């Protein structure tokens, strides 16, 4: 079973584009069983109504936040629900709900998971990857953010840190939640920091990472950007401090945790 996680905030325009593509990709192209878990994070448009309609024809679980809580809390709830529903052999895929992530790239990610990796990031920076529709400002900010992350949190072979389009072995997510509990995503209120924090926490427990080619199609985005650059930048700095603080920090606090592959 493939569990698809979708964080949704004011995405009524995107759902009619994205959900049919996901359904076709699994039923017709990959012929794999799938289930969507979507969190409506306090949307003020018709996202809730759209999801209710699609839940009648697609395999879907809907989580509802009455008020907007942000990506951190939304991600926490999505991953906890996926850990609850999934079996160890299942795969969890998280993608954006704004139609900039195409389901056509999912088979490459699944193949990497089947090769033995625990986390596969859909990457713009490997052969076959790229990005379309980003203006020079956004492209530069994205590049600088990834350089920052690679410097402070080096992971062999990893070039793409900021993409939220990722596949996870269900056992890796279950082990991370069992290890960190509610602290798996600790910096919940700091914008898109949660996207990087999951990588850092999975690195701590010894997950094996890989990348798969992906083309970001930003020109297909139907909704307004939710990223607040100042908050996310502050979050990245906070995360680096928490991890590298020389008198303790996460490296010391979690150095004796059971590693993911110690159980094998």
C-alpha positions in Angstrom: 0.0 0.0 0.0 1.2 3.5 -0.8 0.0 6.2 1.5 -0.1 9.7 -0.1 0.1 12.6 2.4 -1.3 16.0 1.3 -1.2 19.2 3.4 -3.9 21.4 2.1 -4.6 25.1 2.9 -6.8 27.0 0.5 -6.3 24.5 -2.4 -9.7 24.4 -3.9 -8.3 25.3 -7.4 -5.6 22.7 -7.2 -7.6 19.7 -6.1 -9.4 19.2 -9.4 -6.0 19.1 -11.1 -4.1 17.0 -8.7 -6.4 14.3 -7.3 -7.5 12.9 -10.7 -3.8 12.7 -11.7 -2.9 10.8 -8.5 -5.8 8.3 -9.1 -4.8 7.7 -12.7 -1.2 7.3 -11.9 -1.9 4.5 -9.4 -4.8 2.8 -11.0 -3.8 2.9 -14.7 0.0 3.6 -14.8 1.5 1.9 -11.7 -1.4 -0.4 -10.9 -0.7 -0.1 -7.2 -3.1 0.2 -4.2 -3.0 3.6 -2.6 -4.7 5.7 0.0 -4.7 9.5 0.4 -4.4 11.1 3.8 -5.1 14.8 3.5 -5.1 17.5 6.2 -7.3 20.5 5.6 -5.4 23.1 7.6 -8.2 25.5 8.4 -8.9 26.5 4.8 -11.1 29.5 4.2 -12.1 28.6 0.6 -14.0 25.6 -0.6 -11.2 23.0 0.0 -13.4 21.2 2.6 -16.3 20.9 0.2 -14.0 19.6 -2.6 -12.4 17.0 -0.3 -15.8 15.8 0.8 -16.8 15.3 -2.8 -13.6 13.4 -3.7 -13.8 11.2 -0.6 -16.9 9.6 -2.1 -14.9 8.3 -5.1 -11.3 8.1 -4.0 -9.7 6.1 -1.1 -9.2 9.0 1.3 -8.9 9.9 5.0 -9.5 13.6 5.8 -8.0 15.3 8.9 -9.5 18.7 9.7 -8.0 21.6 11.5 -10.7 24.1 12.4 -8.1 26.9 12.4 -4.9 27.2 10.4 -2.0 25.7 12.4 0.7 25.8 9.8 2.8 23.2 8.0 4.6 21.9 11.1 1.5 20.8 12.9 -0.2 19.6 9.7 2.9 17.5 8.8 2.9 16.0 12.3 -0.7 15.0 12.1 -0.3 13.5 8.6 2.7 11.4 9.5 1.2 10.2 12.8 -2.0 9.1 11.0 0.1 7.3 8.3 2.1 5.5 11.0 -1.1 4.5 12.6 -2.7 3.1 9.4 0.3 1.6 7.6 2.0 -1.8 7.8 5.8 -2.1 7.9 6.0 -3.0 4.3 4.1 0.0 3.1 5.5 3.3 1.6 4.5 6.8 2.7 4.8 9.6 0.1 4.3 13.2 1.0 3.8 15.8 -1.8 2.5 19.3 -2.1 -1.1 19.9 -2.8 -0.6 22.9 -5.1 -0.1 20.8 -8.3 3.6 21.6 -8.7 4.5 18.0 -7.9 3.7 15.6 -10.6 2.7 12.0 -9.8 4.8 10.8 -12.8 7.9 11.0 -10.6 6.5 8.6 -8.0 7.7 5.3 -9.7 11.3 6.4 -9.5 11.0 7.1 -5.8 9.3 3.8 -5.2 12.1 2.0 -7.1 14.7 3.5 -4.8 12.8 2.5 -1.7 12.7 -1.1 -3.1 16.5 -0.9 -3.5 16.8 -0.6 0.3 16.7 3.1 1.0 14.5 4.5 3.8 14.0 8.1 2.5 14.0 9.1 -1.1 13.9 12.8 -2.0 12.5 14.0 -5.3 15.4 16.1 -6.4 15.8 18.9 -8.9 19.6 18.7 -8.6 20.3 15.2 -10.1 20.5 14.1 -13.7 17.0 14.3 -15.2 15.8 16.8 -12.6 15.1 20.5 -12.9 12.6 23.3 -12.2 10.3 25.4 -14.3 8.4 28.6 -13.7 10.5 29.9 -10.8 11.6 33.5 -11.1 15.2 34.4 -10.5 14.5 35.5 -6.9 12.9 32.3 -5.8 15.5 30.2 -7.7 18.3 32.0 -5.9 16.7 31.7 -2.5 16.1 28.0 -3.0 19.7 27.4 -4.1 21.1 29.4 -1.1 18.8 27.5 1.3 20.0 24.1 0.0 23.6 25.2 0.3 23.0 26.2 3.9 21.3 22.9 4.7 24.1 20.9 3.0 26.8 22.7 5.0 25.2 22.3 8.4 23.6 18.9 7.9 25.8 17.0 5.4 24.3 13.7 4.2 26.4 11.7 1.7 24.9 12.0 -1.8 22.1 14.3 -0.8 21.8 17.6 -2.8 18.1 18.4 -2.4 17.0 19.3 1.2 14.1 21.7 0.7 11.8 19.5 -1.5 8.8 18.2 0.4 8.2 15.6 -2.3 9.6 12.5 -0.6 9.0 8.8 -0.2 9.6 7.1 3.1 9.7 3.5 4.2 6.8 3.1 6.7 9.1 1.4 9.2 11.4 4.5 9.2 8.5 6.8 10.1 7.2 4.5 12.7 10.7 4.2 14.3 11.2 8.0 14.2 7.8 8.6 15.9 8.5 5.9 18.5 12.0 7.5 19.2 11.1 11.2 19.2 7.4 11.1 20.1 5.8 14.6 19.7 9.3 16.0 19.2 9.7 14.3 15.8 8.6 17.7 14.4 9.6 19.9 17.3 9.8 23.3 15.5 6.2 23.3 14.5 5.6 27.0 14.4 8.6 28.0 12.3 7.3 27.9 8.7 8.7 25.3 6.4 11.4 24.3 8.9 9.5 21.1 9.5 10.6 19.9 6.0 14.2 20.1 7.0 13.7 18.9 10.5 12.3 15.5 9.4 15.5 14.9 7.4 17.6 15.8 10.4 15.7 13.5 12.8 15.8 10.6 10.3 19.5 11.2 9.9 19.9 10.9 13.7 18.3 7.4 13.7 20.5 6.2 10.8 18.1 6.3 7.9 19.5 5.6 4.4 18.9 8.4 2.0 18.7 8.6 -1.8 17.5 10.9 -4.5 15.3 10.5 -7.6 14.9 12.9 -10.5 12.1 15.4 -10.3 11.1 18.5 -12.2 9.3 21.2 -10.2 6.6 22.7 -12.3 6.0 25.9 -10.4 4.0 27.5 -13.2 1.2 25.0 -12.5 0.8 26.4 -9.0 -2.9 27.3 -8.5 -2.7 28.9 -5.0 -0.7 31.6 -3.3 2.6 30.7 -1.7 2.3 29.9 2.0 6.0 30.4 2.8 7.0 33.3 5.0 10.7 33.6 4.2 11.7 35.4 7.4 10.1 32.8 9.7 11.5 29.9 7.7 15.0 31.5 7.7 14.8 32.0 11.5 13.7 28.3 11.8 16.7 27.1 9.8 19.0 29.0 12.1 17.3 27.6 15.2 17.5 24.1 13.8 21.2 24.5 13.2 21.8 25.8 16.7 19.8 23.0 18.3 21.7 20.4 16.4 25.2 21.8 16.6 25.2 23.6 20.0 28.6 22.5 21.4 27.5 21.9 25.0 24.8 19.3 24.3 22.4 19.7 21.5 20.6 17.0 19.5 23.8 15.2 18.5 24.5 14.5 22.2 20.9 14.1 23.4 20.1 11.5 20.8 23.4 9.8 20.3 22.3 6.6 22.2 19.0 6.1 20.4 18.4 2.8 18.7 19.4 3.2 15.1 16.9 2.1 12.4 19.1 -0.7 11.1 20.3 -1.9 14.5 17.1 -3.9 14.7 18.0 -6.0 11.5 
